[in-house]
Amino acid sequence: MTQASDSFQIETAGWRDMKALHALEKSCFKEDAWPLVELLGVLTFPGVVRIKAVASGSMVGFIAGDANRGENTGWILTLGVQPEMRRRGIAGALLKECERLMDMATVKLTVRRGNLAAIGLYEKLGYRKVDVWPRYYRNGEDGLVFEKILESPAG
């Protein structure tokens, strides 16, 4: 799976991307970055959709999604884009491709209440706030749960 844009490609990610993903997580999420064992899990567990954006040979974005077939709901586990590569369509492209690959009727994600740029992107792409998880993040900031109902799951 390689999709091209003017400045990046979307590709399947795997365990060989551990070092790059660890650096991306630290850059994007600071104290909320996932520990190595969780990154290894997201890169290897069966059924997890994991894709990366690559520019000039380097990972500049990553998304993972977990499809719960029983509930016909997919959860975006993580989505990050290197700060210097933001506002170039990378996060939106990753999110759309992850939605397509999970092939669920509903997709949910959690975002910091203060992450207005991400909230704006999610709303633009059809997500709506459905819940608040108080003090979800390490620093006590609330997590907002967003949901997108897809008209029909992609095929």
DRENGU-363197 format. One record per atom (N, C-alpha, C): residue number from 1; residue in one letter; atom name; y negated, z, x negated. Coordinates in pm, whole numbers, plus 50000, padded with zeros to 5 digits. Last residue first. Layout:
# residues N
k=NUM&r=A&a=CA&py=Y&pz=Z&px=X
...
# end
This chain:
# residues 155
k=155&r=G&a=N&py=50045&pz=50140&px=51500
k=155&r=G&a=CA&py=50184&pz=50103&px=51474
k=155&r=G&a=C&py=50207&pz=50056&px=51337
k=154&r=A&a=N&py=49861&pz=50421&px=51627
k=154&r=A&a=CA&py=49871&pz=50294&px=51555
k=154&r=A&a=C&py=50017&pz=50263&px=51528
k=153&r=P&a=N&py=49859&pz=50560&px=51954
k=153&r=P&a=CA&py=49893&pz=50570&px=51812
k=153&r=P&a=C&py=49907&pz=50432&px=51750
k=152&r=S&a=N&py=49579&pz=50497&px=52149
k=152&r=S&a=CA&py=49724&pz=50481&px=52137
k=152&r=S&a=C&py=49755&pz=50490&px=51990
k=151&r=E&a=N&py=49345&pz=50643&px=52123
k=151&r=E&a=CA&py=49378&pz=50578&px=52250
k=151&r=E&a=C&py=49527&pz=50547&px=52258
k=150&r=L&a=N&py=49351&pz=50961&px=51978
k=150&r=L&a=CA&py=49359&pz=50817&px=51957
k=150&r=L&a=C&py=49406&pz=50753&px=52088
k=149&r=I&a=N&py=49140&pz=51219&px=51962
k=149&r=I&a=CA&py=49244&pz=51165&px=52048
k=149&r=I&a=C&py=49241&pz=51014&px=52028
k=148&r=K&a=N&py=49069&pz=51446&px=51718
k=148&r=K&a=CA&py=49047&pz=51308&px=51761
k=148&r=K&a=C&py=49167&pz=51266&px=51844
k=147&r=E&a=N&py=48907&pz=51752&px=51647
k=147&r=E&a=CA&py=49022&pz=51680&px=51701
k=147&r=E&a=C&py=48978&pz=51540&px=51739
k=146&r=F&a=N&py=48829&pz=52028&px=51434
k=146&r=F&a=CA&py=48792&pz=51904&px=51500
k=146&r=F&a=C&py=48919&pz=51830&px=51539
k=145&r=V&a=N&py=48742&pz=52354&px=51385
k=145&r=V&a=CA&py=48856&pz=52265&px=51409
k=145&r=V&a=C&py=48806&pz=52146&px=51489
k=144&r=L&a=N&py=48561&pz=52508&px=51135
k=144&r=L&a=CA&py=48552&pz=52440&px=51263
k=144&r=L&a=C&py=48671&pz=52346&px=51274
k=143&r=G&a=N&py=48566&pz=52821&px=50984
k=143&r=G&a=CA&py=48623&pz=52687&px=50984
k=143&r=G&a=C&py=48610&pz=52630&px=51124
k=142&r=D&a=N&py=48303&pz=53030&px=50856
k=142&r=D&a=CA&py=48391&pz=52985&px=50964
k=142&r=D&a=C&py=48446&pz=52846&px=50935
k=141&r=E&a=N&py=48305&pz=53205&px=50544
k=141&r=E&a=CA&py=48249&pz=53102&px=50631
k=141&r=E&a=C&py=48352&pz=53058&px=50735
k=140&r=G&a=N&py=48417&pz=53377&px=50363
k=140&r=G&a=CA&py=48391&pz=53426&px=50497
k=140&r=G&a=C&py=48331&pz=53324&px=50593
k=139&r=N&a=N&py=48494&pz=53270&px=50128
k=139&r=N&a=CA&py=48365&pz=53338&px=50128
k=139&r=N&a=C&py=48326&pz=53388&px=50266
k=138&r=R&a=N&py=48739&pz=53147&px=50199
k=138&r=R&a=CA&py=48736&pz=53265&px=50111
k=138&r=R&a=C&py=48606&pz=53341&px=50116
k=137&r=Y&a=N&py=48737&pz=53057&px=50551
k=137&r=Y&a=CA&py=48728&pz=53028&px=50408
k=137&r=Y&a=C&py=48708&pz=53155&px=50327
k=136&r=Y&a=N&py=48740&pz=53174&px=50807
k=136&r=Y&a=CA&py=48857&pz=53099&px=50759
k=136&r=Y&a=C&py=48856&pz=53079&px=50608
k=135&r=R&a=N&py=48574&pz=53321&px=50983
k=135&r=R&a=CA&py=48598&pz=53367&px=50845
k=135&r=R&a=C&py=48721&pz=53300&px=50782
k=134&r=P&a=N&py=48715&pz=53195&px=51284
k=134&r=P&a=CA&py=48621&pz=53283&px=51216
k=134&r=P&a=C&py=48669&pz=53322&px=51076
k=133&r=W&a=N&py=48758&pz=52885&px=51379
k=133&r=W&a=CA&py=48842&pz=52986&px=51314
k=133&r=W&a=C&py=48749&pz=53076&px=51232
k=132&r=V&a=N&py=48692&pz=52725&px=51677
k=132&r=V&a=CA&py=48631&pz=52788&px=51560
k=132&r=V&a=C&py=48730&pz=52892&px=51507
k=131&r=D&a=N&py=48753&pz=52405&px=51836
k=131&r=D&a=CA&py=48781&pz=52547&px=51813
k=131&r=D&a=C&py=48703&pz=52595&px=51691
k=130&r=V&a=N&py=48677&pz=52144&px=51866
k=130&r=V&a=CA&py=48758&pz=52203&px=51973
k=130&r=V&a=C&py=48784&pz=52352&px=51954
k=129&r=K&a=N&py=48453&pz=51881&px=51802
k=129&r=K&a=CA&py=48488&pz=52021&px=51774
k=129&r=K&a=C&py=48562&pz=52079&px=51894
k=128&r=R&a=N&py=48584&pz=51551&px=51765
k=128&r=R&a=CA&py=48502&pz=51646&px=51840
k=128&r=R&a=C&py=48549&pz=51787&px=51810
k=127&r=Y&a=N&py=48579&pz=51227&px=51608
k=127&r=Y&a=CA&py=48629&pz=51365&px=51616
k=127&r=Y&a=C&py=48531&pz=51451&px=51693
k=126&r=G&a=N&py=48480&pz=50970&px=51566
k=126&r=G&a=CA&py=48541&pz=51002&px=51693
k=126&r=G&a=C&py=48602&pz=51140&px=51706
k=125&r=L&a=N&py=48337&pz=50915&px=51340
k=125&r=L&a=CA&py=48469&pz=50853&px=51351
k=125&r=L&a=C&py=48546&pz=50898&px=51475
k=124&r=K&a=N&py=48113&pz=51074&px=51370
k=124&r=K&a=CA&py=48095&pz=50929&px=51371
k=124&r=K&a=C&py=48228&pz=50857&px=51392
k=123&r=E&a=N&py=48236&pz=51322&px=51327
k=123&r=E&a=CA&py=48183&pz=51289&px=51460
k=123&r=E&a=C&py=48164&pz=51138&px=51474
k=122&r=Y&a=N&py=48296&pz=51299&px=51053
k=122&r=Y&a=CA&py=48403&pz=51316&px=51151
k=122&r=Y&a=C&py=48356&pz=51280&px=51291
k=121&r=L&a=N&py=48035&pz=51275&px=50944
k=121&r=L&a=CA&py=48134&pz=51168&px=50928
k=121&r=L&a=C&py=48242&pz=51178&px=51035
k=120&r=G&a=N&py=47925&pz=51524&px=51017
k=120&r=G&a=CA&py=47864&pz=51399&px=51063
k=120&r=G&a=C&py=47961&pz=51282&px=51054
k=119&r=I&a=N&py=48094&pz=51692&px=50870
k=119&r=I&a=CA&py=48092&pz=51700&px=51017
k=119&r=I&a=C&py=48033&pz=51573&px=51076
k=118&r=A&a=N&py=48021&pz=51620&px=50609
k=118&r=A&a=CA&py=48157&pz=51592&px=50658
k=118&r=A&a=C&py=48161&pz=51595&px=50810
k=117&r=A&a=N&py=47752&pz=51710&px=50612
k=117&r=A&a=CA&py=47783&pz=51570&px=50582
k=117&r=A&a=C&py=47922&pz=51533&px=50634
k=116&r=L&a=N&py=47773&pz=51985&px=50666
k=116&r=L&a=CA&py=47712&pz=51896&px=50765
k=116&r=L&a=C&py=47741&pz=51749&px=50738
k=115&r=N&a=N&py=47935&pz=52235&px=50620
k=115&r=N&a=CA&py=47954&pz=52104&px=50559
k=115&r=N&a=C&py=47905&pz=51996&px=50656
k=114&r=G&a=N&py=47928&pz=52485&px=50743
k=114&r=G&a=CA&py=47810&pz=52439&px=50671
k=114&r=G&a=C&py=47822&pz=52301&px=50608
k=113&r=R&a=N&py=48183&pz=52523&px=50846
k=113&r=R&a=CA&py=48070&pz=52515&px=50940
k=113&r=R&a=C&py=47947&pz=52455&px=50870
k=112&r=R&a=N&py=48438&pz=52331&px=50693
k=112&r=R&a=CA&py=48341&pz=52440&px=50685
k=112&r=R&a=C&py=48227&pz=52417&px=50782
k=111&r=V&a=N&py=48704&pz=52205&px=50897
k=111&r=V&a=CA&py=48592&pz=52182&px=50805
k=111&r=V&a=C&py=48502&pz=52305&px=50807
k=110&r=T&a=N&py=49024&pz=52079&px=50981
k=110&r=T&a=CA&py=48933&pz=52194&px=50974
k=110&r=T&a=C&py=48828&pz=52166&px=50867
k=109&r=L&a=N&py=49171&pz=51850&px=51217
k=109&r=L&a=CA&py=49132&pz=51891&px=51082
k=109&r=L&a=C&py=49040&pz=52011&px=51092
k=108&r=K&a=N&py=49401&pz=51639&px=51399
k=108&r=K&a=CA&py=49311&pz=51754&px=51386
k=108&r=K&a=C&py=49281&pz=51781&px=51239
k=107&r=V&a=N&py=49487&pz=51379&px=51617
k=107&r=V&a=CA&py=49471&pz=51421&px=51478
k=107&r=V&a=C&py=49369&pz=51534&px=51475
k=106&r=T&a=N&py=49718&pz=51249&px=51850
k=106&r=T&a=CA&py=49607&pz=51340&px=51823
k=106&r=T&a=C&py=49606&pz=51373&px=51675
k=105&r=A&a=N&py=49923&pz=51068&px=51835
k=105&r=A&a=CA&py=49828&pz=51053&px=51945
k=105&r=A&a=C&py=49703&pz=51137&px=51922
k=104&r=M&a=N&py=50003&pz=50934&px=51508
k=104&r=M&a=CA&py=50006&pz=51041&px=51608
k=104&r=M&a=C&py=49901&pz=51014&px=51717
k=103&r=D&a=N&py=50042&pz=50801&px=51256
k=103&r=D&a=CA&py=50081&pz=50742&px=51384
k=103&r=D&a=C&py=50101&pz=50848&px=51492
k=102&r=M&a=N&py=50005&pz=50830&px=50983
k=102&r=M&a=CA&py=50068&pz=50940&px=51057
k=102&r=M&a=C&py=50115&pz=50894&px=51194
k=101&r=L&a=N&py=49878&pz=50586&px=50921
k=101&r=L&a=CA&py=50011&pz=50614&px=50867
k=101&r=L&a=C&py=50081&pz=50730&px=50938
k=100&r=R&a=N&py=49633&pz=50611&px=51060
k=100&r=R&a=CA&py=49723&pz=50498&px=51087
k=100&r=R&a=C&py=49866&pz=50530&px=51041
k=99&r=E&a=N&py=49522&pz=50838&px=50938
k=99&r=E&a=CA&py=49548&pz=50836&px=51083
k=99&r=E&a=C&py=49651&pz=50728&px=51116
k=98&r=C&a=N&py=49498&pz=50735&px=50678
k=98&r=C&a=CA&py=49587&pz=50848&px=50703
k=98&r=C&a=C&py=49621&pz=50856&px=50852
k=97&r=E&a=N&py=49304&pz=50538&px=50720
k=97&r=E&a=CA&py=49438&pz=50499&px=50674
k=97&r=E&a=C&py=49538&pz=50612&px=50698
k=96&r=K&a=N&py=49085&pz=50695&px=50800
k=96&r=K&a=CA&py=49139&pz=50593&px=50890
k=96&r=K&a=C&py=49280&pz=50553&px=50849
k=95&r=L&a=N&py=49049&pz=50852&px=50566
k=95&r=L&a=CA&py=49079&pz=50915&px=50694
k=95&r=L&a=C&py=49142&pz=50813&px=50791
k=94&r=L&a=N&py=48983&pz=50660&px=50371
k=94&r=L&a=CA&py=49102&pz=50744&px=50356
k=94&r=L&a=C&py=49145&pz=50804&px=50489
k=93&r=A&a=N&py=48745&pz=50560&px=50483
k=93&r=A&a=CA&py=48860&pz=50470&px=50462
k=93&r=A&a=C&py=48989&pz=50549&px=50447
k=92&r=G&a=N&py=48585&pz=50792&px=50479
k=92&r=G&a=CA&py=48616&pz=50725&px=50605
k=92&r=G&a=C&py=48737&pz=50634&px=50593
k=91&r=A&a=N&py=48571&pz=50838&px=50200
k=91&r=A&a=CA&py=48631&pz=50937&px=50290
k=91&r=A&a=C&py=48670&pz=50874&px=50423
k=90&r=I&a=N&py=48442&pz=50595&px=50112
k=90&r=I&a=CA&py=48574&pz=50634&px=50064
k=90&r=I&a=C&py=48641&pz=50732&px=50161
k=89&r=G&a=N&py=48185&pz=50515&px=50162
k=89&r=G&a=CA&py=48288&pz=50475&px=50256
k=89&r=G&a=C&py=48428&pz=50519&px=50220
k=88&r=R&a=N&py=48002&pz=50621&px=49998
k=88&r=R&a=CA&py=48042&pz=50483&px=49968
k=88&r=R&a=C&py=48154&pz=50436&px=50059
k=87&r=R&a=N&py=47940&pz=50890&px=49992
k=87&r=R&a=CA&py=47852&pz=50800&px=50066
k=87&r=R&a=C&py=47877&pz=50653&px=50029
k=86&r=R&a=N&py=48053&pz=50991&px=49661
k=86&r=R&a=CA&py=48035&pz=51008&px=49805
k=86&r=R&a=C&py=47935&pz=50907&px=49861
k=85&r=M&a=N&py=48088&pz=51001&px=49393
k=85&r=M&a=CA&py=48139&pz=50882&px=49462
k=85&r=M&a=C&py=48121&pz=50890&px=49614
k=84&r=E&a=N&py=48011&pz=51243&px=49292
k=84&r=E&a=CA&py=47932&pz=51126&px=49251
k=84&r=E&a=C&py=47976&pz=50996&px=49321
k=83&r=P&a=N&py=48213&pz=51416&px=49403
k=83&r=P&a=CA&py=48073&pz=51421&px=49446
k=83&r=P&a=C&py=47992&pz=51296&px=49410
k=82&r=Q&a=N&py=48520&pz=51272&px=49503
k=82&r=Q&a=CA&py=48436&pz=51318&px=49391
k=82&r=Q&a=C&py=48289&pz=51311&px=49432
k=81&r=V&a=N&py=48644&pz=51380&px=49810
k=81&r=V&a=CA&py=48593&pz=51266&px=49733
k=81&r=V&a=C&py=48503&pz=51323&px=49624
k=80&r=G&a=N&py=48916&pz=51500&px=50010
k=80&r=G&a=CA&py=48809&pz=51522&px=49913
k=80&r=G&a=C&py=48772&pz=51393&px=49842
k=79&r=L&a=N&py=49103&pz=51663&px=50238
k=79&r=L&a=CA&py=49032&pz=51537&px=50217
k=79&r=L&a=C&py=48916&pz=51566&px=50123
k=78&r=T&a=N&py=49402&pz=51807&px=50365
k=78&r=T&a=CA&py=49292&pz=51809&px=50269
k=78&r=T&a=C&py=49233&pz=51669&px=50261
k=77&r=L&a=N&py=49541&pz=51781&px=50603
k=77&r=L&a=CA&py=49558&pz=51901&px=50522
k=77&r=L&a=C&py=49444&pz=51918&px=50422
k=76&r=I&a=N&py=49513&pz=51686&px=50922
k=76&r=I&a=CA&py=49460&pz=51650&px=50790
k=76&r=I&a=C&py=49462&pz=51779&px=50709
k=75&r=W&a=N&py=49787&pz=51673&px=51133
k=75&r=W&a=CA&py=49684&pz=51759&px=51075
k=75&r=W&a=C&py=49642&pz=51702&px=50941
k=74&r=G&a=N&py=49885&pz=51512&px=51433
k=74&r=G&a=CA&py=49876&pz=51511&px=51288
k=74&r=G&a=C&py=49764&pz=51602&px=51244
k=73&r=T&a=N&py=50101&pz=51549&px=51706
k=73&r=T&a=CA&py=49971&pz=51582&px=51646
k=73&r=T&a=C&py=49982&pz=51576&px=51494
k=72&r=N&a=N&py=50327&pz=51562&px=51862
k=72&r=N&a=CA&py=50255&pz=51435&px=51852
k=72&r=N&a=C&py=50112&pz=51456&px=51802
k=71&r=E&a=N&py=50485&pz=51779&px=51847
k=71&r=E&a=CA&py=50361&pz=51796&px=51923
k=71&r=E&a=C&py=50279&pz=51668&px=51929
k=70&r=G&a=N&py=50696&pz=51671&px=51700
k=70&r=G&a=CA&py=50724&pz=51747&px=51822
k=70&r=G&a=C&py=50601&pz=51763&px=51910
k=69&r=R&a=N&py=50577&pz=51562&px=51471
k=69&r=R&a=CA&py=50632&pz=51472&px=51573
k=69&r=R&a=C&py=50656&pz=51545&px=51705
k=68&r=N&a=N&py=50318&pz=51618&px=51294
k=68&r=N&a=CA&py=50409&pz=51703&px=51370
k=68&r=N&a=C&py=50459&pz=51621&px=51488
k=67&r=A&a=N&py=50229&pz=51503&px=50984
k=67&r=A&a=CA&py=50256&pz=51459&px=51121
k=67&r=A&a=C&py=50358&pz=51551&px=51186
k=66&r=D&a=N&py=49979&pz=51578&px=50769
k=66&r=D&a=CA&py=50113&pz=51623&px=50809
k=66&r=D&a=C&py=50132&pz=51589&px=50957
k=65&r=G&a=N&py=49803&pz=51423&px=50503
k=65&r=G&a=CA&py=49818&pz=51451&px=50644
k=65&r=G&a=C&py=49962&pz=51485&px=50676
k=64&r=A&a=N&py=49560&pz=51411&px=50249
k=64&r=A&a=CA&py=49700&pz=51437&px=50287
k=64&r=A&a=C&py=49701&pz=51472&px=50434
k=63&r=I&a=N&py=49356&pz=51224&px=50029
k=63&r=I&a=CA&py=49378&pz=51281&px=50161
k=63&r=I&a=C&py=49528&pz=51303&px=50179
k=62&r=F&a=N&py=49111&pz=51172&px=49776
k=62&r=F&a=CA&py=49249&pz=51203&px=49815
k=62&r=F&a=C&py=49250&pz=51258&px=49956
k=61&r=G&a=N&py=48924&pz=50998&px=49521
k=61&r=G&a=CA&py=48938&pz=51058&px=49653
k=61&r=G&a=C&py=49084&pz=51077&px=49686
k=60&r=V&a=N&py=48938&pz=50899&px=49274
k=60&r=V&a=CA&py=48806&pz=50945&px=49315
k=60&r=V&a=C&py=48809&pz=51007&px=49454
k=59&r=M&a=N&py=49139&pz=50848&px=48999
k=59&r=M&a=CA&py=49137&pz=50898&px=49137
k=59&r=M&a=C&py=48998&pz=50952&px=49168
k=58&r=S&a=N&py=49067&pz=50552&px=48802
k=58&r=S&a=CA&py=49070&pz=50697&px=48820
k=58&r=S&a=C&py=49071&pz=50735&px=48968
k=57&r=G&a=N&py=49032&pz=50278&px=48770
k=57&r=G&a=CA&py=49152&pz=50340&px=48717
k=57&r=G&a=C&py=49164&pz=50490&px=48735
k=56&r=S&a=N&py=48798&pz=50218&px=48912
k=56&r=S&a=CA&py=48800&pz=50205&px=48766
k=56&r=S&a=C&py=48918&pz=50281&px=48704
k=55&r=A&a=N&py=48910&pz=50419&px=49169
k=55&r=A&a=CA&py=48800&pz=50334&px=49122
k=55&r=A&a=C&py=48804&pz=50334&px=48970
k=54&r=V&a=N&py=49115&pz=50497&px=49439
k=54&r=V&a=CA&py=49108&pz=50476&px=49295
k=54&r=V&a=C&py=48992&pz=50381&px=49265
k=53&r=A&a=N&py=49218&pz=50732&px=49670
k=53&r=A&a=CA&py=49123&pz=50625&px=49643
k=53&r=A&a=C&py=49108&pz=50618&px=49492
k=52&r=K&a=N&py=49544&pz=50808&px=49796
k=52&r=K&a=CA&py=49432&pz=50831&px=49705
k=52&r=K&a=C&py=49343&pz=50709&px=49704
k=51&r=I&a=N&py=49756&pz=50982&px=50025
k=51&r=I&a=CA&py=49697&pz=50861&px=49970
k=51&r=I&a=C&py=49573&pz=50896&px=49889
k=50&r=R&a=N&py=50025&pz=51098&px=50193
k=50&r=R&a=CA&py=49937&pz=51129&px=50080
k=50&r=R&a=C&py=49887&pz=50998&px=50020
k=49&r=V&a=N&py=50188&pz=51248&px=50454
k=49&r=V&a=CA&py=50116&pz=51127&px=50416
k=49&r=V&a=C&py=50020&pz=51166&px=50305
k=48&r=V&a=N&py=50492&pz=51414&px=50444
k=48&r=V&a=CA&py=50347&pz=51428&px=50424
k=48&r=V&a=C&py=50291&pz=51292&px=50383
k=47&r=G&a=N&py=50766&pz=51365&px=50448
k=47&r=G&a=CA&py=50691&pz=51357&px=50573
k=47&r=G&a=C&py=50541&pz=51372&px=50560
k=46&r=P&a=N&py=50862&pz=51592&px=50188
k=46&r=P&a=CA&py=50891&pz=51478&px=50275
k=46&r=P&a=C&py=50805&pz=51483&px=50401
k=45&r=F&a=N&py=50642&pz=51700&px=49930
k=45&r=F&a=CA&py=50716&pz=51732&px=50053
k=45&r=F&a=C&py=50741&pz=51606&px=50135
k=44&r=T&a=N&py=50477&pz=51616&px=49712
k=44&r=T&a=CA&py=50621&pz=51591&px=49709
k=44&r=T&a=C&py=50695&pz=51616&px=49841
k=43&r=L&a=N&py=50209&pz=51681&px=49726
k=43&r=L&a=CA&py=50244&pz=51555&px=49659
k=43&r=L&a=C&py=50393&pz=51522&px=49667
k=42&r=V&a=N&py=50211&pz=51927&px=49842
k=42&r=V&a=CA&py=50150&pz=51818&px=49918
k=42&r=V&a=C&py=50183&pz=51682&px=49856
k=41&r=G&a=N&py=50338&pz=52071&px=49631
k=41&r=G&a=CA&py=50399&pz=52056&px=49762
k=41&r=G&a=C&py=50343&pz=51939&px=49839
k=40&r=L&a=N&py=50145&pz=52058&px=49430
k=40&r=L&a=CA&py=50277&pz=51999&px=49406
k=40&r=L&a=C&py=50347&pz=51975&px=49539
k=39&r=L&a=N&py=49945&pz=52205&px=49557
k=39&r=L&a=CA&py=49922&pz=52064&px=49526
k=39&r=L&a=C&py=50054&pz=51992&px=49501
k=38&r=E&a=N&py=50067&pz=52454&px=49563
k=38&r=E&a=CA&py=50039&pz=52387&px=49689
k=38&r=E&a=C&py=50011&pz=52239&px=49668
k=37&r=V&a=N&py=50077&pz=52507&px=49288
k=37&r=V&a=CA&py=50202&pz=52501&px=49364
k=37&r=V&a=C&py=50181&pz=52432&px=49499
k=36&r=L&a=N&py=49801&pz=52513&px=49210
k=36&r=L&a=CA&py=49890&pz=52407&px=49165
k=36&r=L&a=C&py=50017&pz=52396&px=49249
k=35&r=P&a=N&py=49587&pz=52602&px=49492
k=35&r=P&a=CA&py=49659&pz=52631&px=49367
k=35&r=P&a=C&py=49759&pz=52519&px=49336
k=34&r=W&a=N&py=49301&pz=52427&px=49622
k=34&r=W&a=CA&py=49441&pz=52467&px=49634
k=34&r=W&a=C&py=49499&pz=52501&px=49499
k=33&r=A&a=N&py=48972&pz=52558&px=49622
k=33&r=A&a=CA&py=49067&pz=52459&px=49573
k=33&r=A&a=C&py=49210&pz=52513&px=49585
k=32&r=D&a=N&py=48777&pz=52735&px=49688
k=32&r=D&a=CA&py=48877&pz=52707&px=49791
k=32&r=D&a=C&py=48978&pz=52600&px=49748
k=31&r=E&a=N&py=48599&pz=52741&px=49478
k=31&r=E&a=CA&py=48686&pz=52858&px=49497
k=31&r=E&a=C&py=48793&pz=52837&px=49604
k=30&r=K&a=N&py=48578&pz=52394&px=49476
k=30&r=K&a=CA&py=48547&pz=52514&px=49397
k=30&r=K&a=C&py=48646&pz=52627&px=49422
k=29&r=F&a=N&py=48612&pz=52149&px=49597
k=29&r=F&a=CA&py=48628&pz=52270&px=49678
k=29&r=F&a=C&py=48606&pz=52401&px=49604
k=28&r=C&a=N&py=48567&pz=51931&px=49421
k=28&r=C&a=CA&py=48523&pz=51925&px=49561
k=28&r=C&a=C&py=48516&pz=52061&px=49628
k=27&r=S&a=N&py=48666&pz=52007&px=49170
k=27&r=S&a=CA&py=48534&pz=51946&px=49180
k=27&r=S&a=C&py=48479&pz=51952&px=49323
k=26&r=K&a=N&py=48922&pz=52097&px=49235
k=26&r=K&a=CA&py=48825&pz=52189&px=49172
k=26&r=K&a=C&py=48682&pz=52137&px=49189
k=25&r=E&a=N&py=49032&pz=51854&px=49337
k=25&r=E&a=CA&py=49022&pz=51975&px=49421
k=25&r=E&a=C&py=48917&pz=52071&px=49365
k=24&r=L&a=N&py=49023&pz=51693&px=49104
k=24&r=L&a=CA&py=48947&pz=51657&px=49223
k=24&r=L&a=C&py=48926&pz=51777&px=49314
k=23&r=A&a=N&py=49203&pz=51829&px=48934
k=23&r=A&a=CA&py=49062&pz=51814&px=48894
k=23&r=A&a=C&py=48974&pz=51780&px=49015
k=22&r=H&a=N&py=49436&pz=51796&px=49088
k=22&r=H&a=CA&py=49388&pz=51930&px=49055
k=22&r=H&a=C&py=49240&pz=51926&px=49017
k=21&r=L&a=N&py=49460&pz=51519&px=49085
k=21&r=L&a=CA&py=49435&pz=51587&px=49211
k=21&r=L&a=C&py=49382&pz=51728&px=49187
k=20&r=A&a=N&py=49516&pz=51472&px=48815
k=20&r=A&a=CA&py=49394&pz=51415&px=48873
k=20&r=A&a=C&py=49359&pz=51486&px=49004
k=19&r=K&a=N&py=49763&pz=51609&px=48794
k=19&r=K&a=CA&py=49649&pz=51647&px=48710
k=19&r=K&a=C&py=49517&pz=51596&px=48770
k=18&r=M&a=N&py=49928&pz=51472&px=48993
k=18&r=M&a=CA&py=49899&pz=51616&px=48996
k=18&r=M&a=C&py=49773&pz=51653&px=48917
k=17&r=D&a=N&py=50024&pz=51220&px=49013
k=17&r=D&a=CA&py=49880&pz=51236&px=49034
k=17&r=D&a=C&py=49836&pz=51383&px=49029
k=16&r=R&a=N&py=50294&pz=51221&px=49010
k=16&r=R&a=CA&py=50227&pz=51185&px=48884
k=16&r=R&a=C&py=50075&pz=51201&px=48892
k=15&r=W&a=N&py=50367&pz=51261&px=49274
k=15&r=W&a=CA&py=50362&pz=51377&px=49184
k=15&r=W&a=C&py=50294&pz=51346&px=49052
k=14&r=G&a=N&py=50143&pz=51029&px=49445
k=14&r=G&a=CA&py=50270&pz=51094&px=49418
k=14&r=G&a=C&py=50255&pz=51203&px=49314
k=13&r=A&a=N&py=49979&pz=50815&px=49686
k=13&r=A&a=CA&py=49975&pz=50915&px=49579
k=13&r=A&a=C&py=50113&pz=50978&px=49564
k=12&r=T&a=N&py=49912&pz=50476&px=49759
k=12&r=T&a=CA&py=49997&pz=50593&px=49782
k=12&r=T&a=C&py=49987&pz=50686&px=49662
k=11&r=E&a=N&py=49565&pz=50372&px=49762
k=11&r=E&a=CA&py=49704&pz=50362&px=49718
k=11&r=E&a=C&py=49780&pz=50488&px=49757
k=10&r=I&a=N&py=49280&pz=50183&px=49792
k=10&r=I&a=CA&py=49356&pz=50292&px=49851
k=10&r=I&a=C&py=49502&pz=50269&px=49819
k=9&r=Q&a=N&py=49016&pz=50114&px=49561
k=9&r=Q&a=CA&py=49140&pz=50075&px=49626
k=9&r=Q&a=C&py=49205&pz=50201&px=49684
k=8&r=F&a=N&py=48661&pz=50036&px=49536
k=8&r=F&a=CA&py=48777&pz=50125&px=49525
k=8&r=F&a=C&py=48898&pz=50064&px=49596
k=7&r=S&a=N&py=48450&pz=49859&px=49572
k=7&r=S&a=CA&py=48444&pz=49950&px=49458
k=7&r=S&a=C&py=48565&pz=50042&px=49443
k=6&r=D&a=N&py=48500&pz=49686&px=49784
k=6&r=D&a=CA&py=48420&pz=49638&px=49672
k=6&r=D&a=C&py=48434&pz=49727&px=49550
k=5&r=S&a=N&py=48845&pz=49746&px=49846
k=5&r=S&a=CA&py=48708&pz=49741&px=49892
k=5&r=S&a=C&py=48629&pz=49690&px=49773
k=4&r=A&a=N&py=49188&pz=49699&px=49925
k=4&r=A&a=CA&py=49074&pz=49686&px=49834
k=4&r=A&a=C&py=48943&pz=49691&px=49910
k=3&r=Q&a=N&py=49485&pz=49876&px=49942
k=3&r=Q&a=CA&py=49377&pz=49811&px=50015
k=3&r=Q&a=C&py=49257&pz=49809&px=49923
k=2&r=T&a=N&py=49816&pz=49888&px=49895
k=2&r=T&a=CA&py=49690&pz=49884&px=49823
k=2&r=T&a=C&py=49590&pz=49808&px=49908
k=1&r=M&a=N&py=50117&pz=50000&px=49915
k=1&r=M&a=CA&py=50000&pz=50000&px=50000
k=1&r=M&a=C&py=49877&pz=50000&px=49911
# end
